Amino acid sequence: MFLYIPAVHRSSELGRVRRSDDGYRTIGDGRTLERIRPGVYAGAEDWAAATPEGRVIARAAALSLVSTDAPVFSHETAAALHGLPLFHADRSRVHVTLADARPGSAAGTVRHRGSVPEDEIVEIRGLRCTSLRRTVADVARTASFEAAVVIADAALRQRCVPAPGRYDEAAAESFLEGVRGVTAGFAHGRARADGVLAFADGRAQLPGESISRIRLVELGFRRIRLQVEVDGPRGPYYVDFALDDPGAHAFGEFDGTGKYTDPALLAGRSGAEALDEEKQREDWIRGTTQRPFARWGWKHIDTAAGLGRRLSAFGIRPL
């Protein structure tokens, strides 16, 4: 996942900060500033260019700057620090876990009461946060099913996909067992977490693929394979979904804009080159397999009904 994280600064580092009609500015160089929390600012241009997860990390760094004791960031904030994508999360507040504080929200912070053993705390970008295993457990217990699946899928992918087309199922099961061991220690949210962990699959490459899988199951598809290998002219191609239900027998792709904009996914290609390669790949797969091939994007997966209409246009329906 591509991250752009704006730097944050105490007001004392910036000199005198004054309020003008169009925002905050320093007297010295005239830069426009974005107020992150009382006494902490980021450059407005940096803030505008930041990725959503990058802003979450910047807010965490801002809280750390003004805290007497180093906070332990948790839940969605820890997920962002681990490089996991956030889906429909409140990115205006940061999550911390404290042993001796009232749970709730205050000054841009969501406080969770609980203890975090030292062996479940790691340091990332100079900030203390829950380990990957504890983070997935916390999110699986407390977040929406969709948001939690996106994070769990991404964590498994981070841990269990050593190379394209390879998925270490033993490592995945071991990681999930570790997460289940964490959730077993909580009275709240265990059943919700069990559902998330049973559904999680690290073969999903993007949040849109995770949400697509949820929608496909809601539509009634049951035989769904992820990242399916198809022989190509110069090596294997991988298709996001194979729908093997009777009456479907089709391929599907989530066509998020990240495929054509994310530097990590472009791998040195231009967006136009990536688009051309995708079209050639799809033509080959459709022609050699004779299977229907449907593409969809974010606008089609707001609801199961929306994705169902898209698939029906290609004659793809579960029986």
N, C-alpha and C positions, 0 to 999 in steps of 0.2 A: 504494500500500500504506500503510495506517495504521500509524504508529509511535508508541509511547509509550516514551520513553527515561528511565529514572530517573537523577537526578543522583548523582554519586559524589564522595566527600570523603575526604581524608586524615584519619587519626585525629587529627592535630595540629590540624585545623580544628574538631574536634568537642568538644574538651576531653577529660577523662578518660573512657575507655571501659571499662566493667567488665562482667564476665560474670555473668549471672543464670541462674536455673533455666530461663527461657523464652527465652534468647537474649542478644544484646548490647544494652546500654542506655547512653545518656549520663547522667551524673549530673545535668547541668544541667536538661534539660527532660523527661527520662524517655522520650524516643522510643526505640522498638525499632529496632535496626539490623540490616542484612543484611551479613555480611562477604563482600566480593567477591574480595579477595585480601589477603594480609598487609598490614595498615596502611591499607586502603581499604574504605570502607563506603558503603552506600546506605540510605536510609530503608526499613524493612521494608514499609510500606504502598505506597510507590512501586514497590518491587521486585515486590510481588505483583500490582500493576496493569499492569506493563510487558508489552509484546508480546514474543514470543520473540526477534525480530530486535532489538528495543530492548535486551534484556538482553545480547545479543552486543555491541552497540555500547557499552553501559555497561562491560562487561568490558574492551573495548579501551581505553576512556578510563581505566579503573583502571590498566591496565598502563602506559599512557603517563605517568600521574602519577608512577609510581615508577621510570621508566626514565631513565638518564642521557642517552641519545641517543634521539631520537624514532623509535619503531619504524615500519617500513613494513608495514602490515597487508595481508594478501593472502587469496586463496582465499575461503572462505565468509565470513570476517570482512569482507573488502573488499566482497563482494556485499551484505551487510547495510548497510554504509555507503552503498553506491550506491542503496539503497532496493529491493533485489531480495529476493524471498522465499526462505527456506531450507526445504528439504524433507528430513526425517529427518537433519538435520545434528547433530553434537555441539555443542550450544550452551553447554557448560560450559567450553570452551577457546577461545582466540583463535589465529588463524593469523598468523604473521609470516614474512617472507622476509628472510634475512640472508646476506650474502656470505661471512662468515668464521666461521660457527657450525656446530656439529654439528647435523645434522638430527635430529628427534625431538621429544619432549615434555618439558616441565619446568614445574612450578608453574602449571598452567592454560594453558600455551602450547604450540602446535604450531609447531615451527621448521622452515622449509623453506630449504635451502641454495640460493642462487642470487643472481644480480645483477639489479637492477631499474634500468634506465636512468632518468635524471631525467625524460625526456619520457614515461615510463610511470608517473609518480607524480603523484597529485593530492592536494589537501587537502580533506577533507569534515568538517564539524563540528569543525574544529581538529585533526583526526587525518590523518596521512599514510597513503595507501593506494594500491594499484595502480589504474591507469586501468580504465575499464569494459572496454575491449578486452582488456587483460592479465588482468583478473579472470576474464572468461569463458573465456579460454584456459587459465588455471590450473585452474579448476574442471572444465572439459571434459576435461583430461588426467588428473585425479586422483580426482574424485568418482565416485559411482555414476552410471549412465546416467540414472536417474530424477532424482536431485538436480541433475545437470548440465543436463538438458533444462529443468527448471523455471527455472533461473537464465538459461539462454540465451534461452528464450522471453521471459522478463520483460525482459531487456536489449534484445532486438529490439523489444518493444512500447514500451519507453521511448524508443527512438530512431526508430522507423519507423511509429508510428501517430499522425499529426498531428491526427486528428479521428475521432470514431466512424464506423465503416464504411469508413475509408480506411486502406490499407496501402501504404507506399512500398516496393515490391519492389526497386527499384534501390538505395535506401538500405540495405535489409536485406542485399542481396548484397554491397554495398560493405563494410558492417560485418563480415559473416562472412569476407570475403576478408582483412580486416585481422586478424581473430582467427586465421585459418589462417596468416597470415604470422608471427604470434607463436609458434604451436605448432610451426611448422617449425624453429624454433631449439632445440627440445628433443629429446633422444634418447628420453625416456620419455613414453609416453601419446599419441603422435601418432595412432595408429590409433583409439584410443578417442575422441579429440577429433573426428576426422573423422566418426565415426558420430553423435556428438552434434550437430555443426554441420549435417550433412546432414538431420537430423530437425527441427532447431529451426524454430519458426514464431512470429513475434511476434503473430499474430492470437489466440493463446491469451490470455485475459484473466486467468485465475487459475491457481494451481498445480494445482488439481483438474482443470482442463481439459487441462493438459499431461500429467498422469498418465493421464487418460481416453484421450487420443490414443494413448499408448503401449499401453494395454490393448486398445484397438480394433484396433490393428495386430497385436498378439499373438493376437487372436481370428480374424484373417484378413481384416478389412475393409481394402480397398485404395483405394476411392474415397471419401475423406473430405475434405469441405470445411469450413472454419472460418469462423465469424461470417458466416453466409449471410443475405443480405438477402431479406426477404419483405415484399411490399406490405401496409401496414396502413391502417386507416381514416383516420388523421391523420398518415401518414408511414411510413417504413420501420421494420420490426422486424428484429432480428438474432437468429439462432438459433446456438447454440454449434457444433452439428455437423449437417451434412447427410451421410447415409450413402447413397451412390448406387450401391452394389454391386448387381448383379442379385439380385433376391429380397429386398432390404432396402428401398430407396427410402423412407427414414425420416428424421425429425429427432430429434436428441437434445440434452439439456441437462444439464450438470453443475450440480446445485442445492446449492452450498455455502452454509453459513450466512452467509458474508460478504456475500452479496447482500442480506441483511436486517439486518446489523449494522455493516458497514464504512461509516463516514461518507462516504468518497470514492465508494462505489458507490451509497449511498442518495441523494446529491445533494439533501439537504434534506427528503427524505421520511421518514415513520416506517416502522418495519419492517412494520407492518400494511398501510400504503399500498402499499409495495413488493410485498408478497405478493399483494394484491388485483390490482395491475396485472399481475403475472406470470400470474395465473390467467386474466385477461381476454385477455391476449396469446396465451397458449397455446390458448384456446378459438377465437380468431379464426384462428390459423395452422392448427390442425387442421381447422377447418370449411371454410376456403377452399382449402386445398391437398389435402385428403383423404389426407394422408400420416400414417402412424403417428408418434406423438410420445412419446418415453420420457424420463423424468427419472431421475437417479441421484445419489447422494451419496458421501461419503468411504467409508462402510461397504461400498459396492459395488465399489470400485476397488482394494481391497487386492490382489486377484489378477485375472487375466483371466477365470478361471472364475466369479468372483463377478459381474463385469460381464456375462458371457455369460448367466448365469442371469437377471439382471435384464432384459436385452434380450429373452430368449426369452419372458418373461412377456408381452411386447408383440408377439410374433410376429416379432421382428427378428433375423435370422441372416444371416451372409455365405454365399454359395454358392461 
